[in-house]
């Protein structure tokens, strides 16, 4: 009997539906944002652990290739270790460091 009422009712219903959907999307986005933030923290912790493991690995390799046992590596010991030590070779290969790069790196970090 009143067709205008149906238009008003449909408009109100659509507004409520879109409002509820908007609320659901906001909750989902917020949940994923929190999960991403936790994931970034976990990634930072994992990177720190990897950094520590890499330091320990390199310490062992350097102790192994330190031929004179002085506790300091010379360029010759480093290059010779890179040629002979398979673990050191594989690590250098992964980092794409060849002998020339290794010499340049040594010269950059050598203090004396």
TITORGU-389673 format. One record per residue (C-alpha): residue in three letters; x, y, z; chain. Coordinates in nm, 2 decimals, m for minus. Example, Ala and Ser with C-alpha at 12.3 -4.5 7.8 and 13.67 -1.06 7.14 Angstrom:
<atom><rest>ALA</rest><u>1.23</u><v>m0.45</v><w>0.78</w><kette>A</kette></atom>
<atom><rest>SER</rest><u>1.37</u><v>m0.11</v><w>0.71</w><kette>A</kette></atom>
END
This chain:
<atom><rest>UNK</rest><u>0.00</u><v>0.00</v><w>0.00</w><kette>A</kette></atom>
<atom><rest>UNK</rest><u>0.30</u><v>0.23</v><w>0.07</w><kette>A</kette></atom>
<atom><rest>UNK</rest><u>0.57</u><v>0.17</v><w>m0.19</w><kette>A</kette></atom>
<atom><rest>UNK</rest><u>0.79</u><v>0.46</v><w>m0.05</w><kette>A</kette></atom>
<atom><rest>UNK</rest><u>0.82</u><v>0.26</v><w>0.27</w><kette>A</kette></atom>
<atom><rest>UNK</rest><u>1.00</u><v>m0.02</v><w>0.08</w><kette>A</kette></atom>
<atom><rest>UNK</rest><u>1.25</u><v>0.22</v><w>m0.06</w><kette>A</kette></atom>
<atom><rest>UNK</rest><u>1.33</u><v>0.37</v><w>0.28</w><kette>A</kette></atom>
<atom><rest>UNK</rest><u>1.34</u><v>0.02</v><w>0.44</w><kette>A</kette></atom>
<atom><rest>UNK</rest><u>1.58</u><v>m0.11</v><w>0.16</w><kette>A</kette></atom>
<atom><rest>UNK</rest><u>1.80</u><v>0.20</v><w>0.21</w><kette>A</kette></atom>
<atom><rest>UNK</rest><u>1.82</u><v>0.15</v><w>0.58</w><kette>A</kette></atom>
<atom><rest>UNK</rest><u>1.89</u><v>m0.22</v><w>0.54</w><kette>A</kette></atom>
<atom><rest>UNK</rest><u>2.17</u><v>m0.16</v><w>0.29</w><kette>A</kette></atom>
<atom><rest>UNK</rest><u>2.33</u><v>0.10</v><w>0.52</w><kette>A</kette></atom>
<atom><rest>UNK</rest><u>2.32</u><v>m0.14</v><w>0.82</w><kette>A</kette></atom>
<atom><rest>UNK</rest><u>2.47</u><v>m0.43</v><w>0.60</w><kette>A</kette></atom>
<atom><rest>UNK</rest><u>2.75</u><v>m0.21</v><w>0.47</w><kette>A</kette></atom>
<atom><rest>UNK</rest><u>2.82</u><v>m0.08</v><w>0.82</w><kette>A</kette></atom>
<atom><rest>UNK</rest><u>2.85</u><v>m0.43</v><w>0.96</w><kette>A</kette></atom>
<atom><rest>UNK</rest><u>3.07</u><v>m0.54</v><w>0.67</w><kette>A</kette></atom>
<atom><rest>UNK</rest><u>3.29</u><v>m0.24</v><w>0.72</w><kette>A</kette></atom>
<atom><rest>UNK</rest><u>3.32</u><v>m0.33</v><w>1.09</w><kette>A</kette></atom>
<atom><rest>UNK</rest><u>3.41</u><v>m0.69</v><w>1.00</w><kette>A</kette></atom>
<atom><rest>UNK</rest><u>3.68</u><v>m0.57</v><w>0.75</w><kette>A</kette></atom>
<atom><rest>UNK</rest><u>3.82</u><v>m0.34</v><w>1.01</w><kette>A</kette></atom>
<atom><rest>UNK</rest><u>3.85</u><v>m0.62</v><w>1.27</w><kette>A</kette></atom>
<atom><rest>UNK</rest><u>4.02</u><v>m0.85</v><w>1.01</w><kette>A</kette></atom>
<atom><rest>UNK</rest><u>4.27</u><v>m0.58</v><w>0.90</w><kette>A</kette></atom>
<atom><rest>UNK</rest><u>4.35</u><v>m0.49</v><w>1.26</w><kette>A</kette></atom>
<atom><rest>UNK</rest><u>4.41</u><v>m0.86</v><w>1.34</w><kette>A</kette></atom>
<atom><rest>UNK</rest><u>4.64</u><v>m0.90</v><w>1.05</w><kette>A</kette></atom>
<atom><rest>UNK</rest><u>4.83</u><v>m0.58</v><w>1.14</w><kette>A</kette></atom>
<atom><rest>UNK</rest><u>4.89</u><v>m0.71</v><w>1.49</w><kette>A</kette></atom>
<atom><rest>UNK</rest><u>5.01</u><v>m1.05</v><w>1.34</w><kette>A</kette></atom>
<atom><rest>UNK</rest><u>5.24</u><v>m0.87</v><w>1.10</w><kette>A</kette></atom>
<atom><rest>UNK</rest><u>5.39</u><v>m0.66</v><w>1.39</w><kette>A</kette></atom>
<atom><rest>UNK</rest><u>5.45</u><v>m0.98</v><w>1.59</w><kette>A</kette></atom>
<atom><rest>UNK</rest><u>5.61</u><v>m1.13</v><w>1.28</w><kette>A</kette></atom>
<atom><rest>UNK</rest><u>5.84</u><v>m0.84</v><w>1.24</w><kette>A</kette></atom>
<atom><rest>UNK</rest><u>5.95</u><v>m0.88</v><w>1.60</w><kette>A</kette></atom>
<atom><rest>UNK</rest><u>6.01</u><v>m1.26</v><w>1.55</w><kette>A</kette></atom>
<atom><rest>UNK</rest><u>6.20</u><v>m1.18</v><w>1.23</w><kette>A</kette></atom>
<atom><rest>UNK</rest><u>6.43</u><v>m0.94</v><w>1.42</w><kette>A</kette></atom>
<atom><rest>UNK</rest><u>6.49</u><v>m1.20</v><w>1.69</w><kette>A</kette></atom>
<atom><rest>UNK</rest><u>6.57</u><v>m1.46</v><w>1.43</w><kette>A</kette></atom>
<atom><rest>UNK</rest><u>6.81</u><v>m1.23</v><w>1.25</w><kette>A</kette></atom>
<atom><rest>UNK</rest><u>6.99</u><v>m1.16</v><w>1.58</w><kette>A</kette></atom>
<atom><rest>UNK</rest><u>7.02</u><v>m1.53</v><w>1.64</w><kette>A</kette></atom>
<atom><rest>UNK</rest><u>7.15</u><v>m1.58</v><w>1.29</w><kette>A</kette></atom>
<atom><rest>UNK</rest><u>7.40</u><v>m1.30</v><w>1.34</w><kette>A</kette></atom>
<atom><rest>UNK</rest><u>7.53</u><v>m1.46</v><w>1.66</w><kette>A</kette></atom>
<atom><rest>UNK</rest><u>7.55</u><v>m1.80</v><w>1.49</w><kette>A</kette></atom>
<atom><rest>UNK</rest><u>7.74</u><v>m1.65</v><w>1.19</w><kette>A</kette></atom>
<atom><rest>UNK</rest><u>7.99</u><v>m1.48</v><w>1.43</w><kette>A</kette></atom>
<atom><rest>UNK</rest><u>8.05</u><v>m1.81</v><w>1.61</w><kette>A</kette></atom>
<atom><rest>UNK</rest><u>8.09</u><v>m1.99</v><w>1.28</w><kette>A</kette></atom>
<atom><rest>UNK</rest><u>8.34</u><v>m1.74</v><w>1.15</w><kette>A</kette></atom>
<atom><rest>UNK</rest><u>8.53</u><v>m1.74</v><w>1.48</w><kette>A</kette></atom>
<atom><rest>UNK</rest><u>8.58</u><v>m2.12</v><w>1.45</w><kette>A</kette></atom>
<atom><rest>UNK</rest><u>8.68</u><v>m2.09</v><w>1.08</w><kette>A</kette></atom>
<atom><rest>UNK</rest><u>8.93</u><v>m1.81</v><w>1.16</w><kette>A</kette></atom>
<atom><rest>UNK</rest><u>9.08</u><v>m2.01</v><w>1.45</w><kette>A</kette></atom>
<atom><rest>UNK</rest><u>9.12</u><v>m2.31</v><w>1.22</w><kette>A</kette></atom>
<atom><rest>UNK</rest><u>9.29</u><v>m2.11</v><w>0.94</w><kette>A</kette></atom>
<atom><rest>UNK</rest><u>9.52</u><v>m1.92</v><w>1.18</w><kette>A</kette></atom>
<atom><rest>UNK</rest><u>9.82</u><v>m2.13</v><w>1.11</w><kette>A</kette></atom>
<atom><rest>UNK</rest><u>10.07</u><v>m1.97</v><w>1.35</w><kette>A</kette></atom>
<atom><rest>UNK</rest><u>9.81</u><v>m1.96</v><w>1.64</w><kette>A</kette></atom>
<atom><rest>UNK</rest><u>9.87</u><v>m1.59</v><w>1.70</w><kette>A</kette></atom>
<atom><rest>UNK</rest><u>9.50</u><v>m1.51</v><w>1.73</w><kette>A</kette></atom>
<atom><rest>UNK</rest><u>9.54</u><v>m1.27</v><w>1.43</w><kette>A</kette></atom>
<atom><rest>UNK</rest><u>9.50</u><v>m1.35</v><w>1.07</w><kette>A</kette></atom>
<atom><rest>UNK</rest><u>9.74</u><v>m1.23</v><w>0.80</w><kette>A</kette></atom>
<atom><rest>UNK</rest><u>9.63</u><v>m1.17</v><w>0.45</w><kette>A</kette></atom>
<atom><rest>UNK</rest><u>9.82</u><v>m1.48</v><w>0.34</w><kette>A</kette></atom>
<atom><rest>UNK</rest><u>9.65</u><v>m1.70</v><w>0.61</w><kette>A</kette></atom>
<atom><rest>UNK</rest><u>9.31</u><v>m1.57</v><w>0.51</w><kette>A</kette></atom>
<atom><rest>UNK</rest><u>9.36</u><v>m1.63</v><w>0.13</w><kette>A</kette></atom>
<atom><rest>UNK</rest><u>9.52</u><v>m1.97</v><w>0.20</w><kette>A</kette></atom>
<atom><rest>UNK</rest><u>9.23</u><v>m2.06</v><w>0.43</w><kette>A</kette></atom>
<atom><rest>UNK</rest><u>8.98</u><v>m1.95</v><w>0.16</w><kette>A</kette></atom>
<atom><rest>UNK</rest><u>9.16</u><v>m2.19</v><w>m0.08</w><kette>A</kette></atom>
<atom><rest>UNK</rest><u>9.18</u><v>m2.49</v><w>0.15</w><kette>A</kette></atom>
<atom><rest>UNK</rest><u>8.89</u><v>m2.48</v><w>0.40</w><kette>A</kette></atom>
<atom><rest>UNK</rest><u>8.57</u><v>m2.62</v><w>0.24</w><kette>A</kette></atom>
<atom><rest>UNK</rest><u>8.33</u><v>m2.45</v><w>0.49</w><kette>A</kette></atom>
<atom><rest>UNK</rest><u>8.50</u><v>m2.12</v><w>0.44</w><kette>A</kette></atom>
<atom><rest>UNK</rest><u>8.49</u><v>m2.16</v><w>0.07</w><kette>A</kette></atom>
<atom><rest>UNK</rest><u>8.12</u><v>m2.24</v><w>0.07</w><kette>A</kette></atom>
<atom><rest>UNK</rest><u>8.04</u><v>m1.94</v><w>0.29</w><kette>A</kette></atom>
<atom><rest>UNK</rest><u>8.24</u><v>m1.71</v><w>0.06</w><kette>A</kette></atom>
<atom><rest>UNK</rest><u>8.07</u><v>m1.86</v><w>m0.24</w><kette>A</kette></atom>
<atom><rest>UNK</rest><u>7.72</u><v>m1.79</v><w>m0.09</w><kette>A</kette></atom>
<atom><rest>UNK</rest><u>7.83</u><v>m1.43</v><w>m0.03</w><kette>A</kette></atom>
<atom><rest>UNK</rest><u>7.97</u><v>m1.41</v><w>m0.38</w><kette>A</kette></atom>
<atom><rest>UNK</rest><u>8.32</u><v>m1.31</v><w>m0.25</w><kette>A</kette></atom>
<atom><rest>UNK</rest><u>8.61</u><v>m1.41</v><w>m0.47</w><kette>A</kette></atom>
<atom><rest>UNK</rest><u>8.98</u><v>m1.39</v><w>m0.38</w><kette>A</kette></atom>
<atom><rest>UNK</rest><u>9.01</u><v>m1.03</v><w>m0.50</w><kette>A</kette></atom>
<atom><rest>UNK</rest><u>8.71</u><v>m0.92</v><w>m0.30</w><kette>A</kette></atom>
<atom><rest>UNK</rest><u>8.85</u><v>m1.11</v><w>0.00</w><kette>A</kette></atom>
<atom><rest>UNK</rest><u>9.18</u><v>m0.91</v><w>m0.03</w><kette>A</kette></atom>
<atom><rest>UNK</rest><u>8.99</u><v>m0.58</v><w>m0.06</w><kette>A</kette></atom>
<atom><rest>UNK</rest><u>8.78</u><v>m0.67</v><w>0.24</w><kette>A</kette></atom>
<atom><rest>UNK</rest><u>9.09</u><v>m0.76</v><w>0.44</w><kette>A</kette></atom>
<atom><rest>UNK</rest><u>9.25</u><v>m0.43</v><w>0.35</w><kette>A</kette></atom>
<atom><rest>UNK</rest><u>8.94</u><v>m0.24</v><w>0.46</w><kette>A</kette></atom>
<atom><rest>UNK</rest><u>8.91</u><v>m0.40</v><w>0.80</w><kette>A</kette></atom>
<atom><rest>UNK</rest><u>9.28</u><v>m0.45</v><w>0.88</w><kette>A</kette></atom>
<atom><rest>UNK</rest><u>9.39</u><v>m0.22</v><w>1.16</w><kette>A</kette></atom>
<atom><rest>UNK</rest><u>9.76</u><v>m0.25</v><w>1.13</w><kette>A</kette></atom>
END
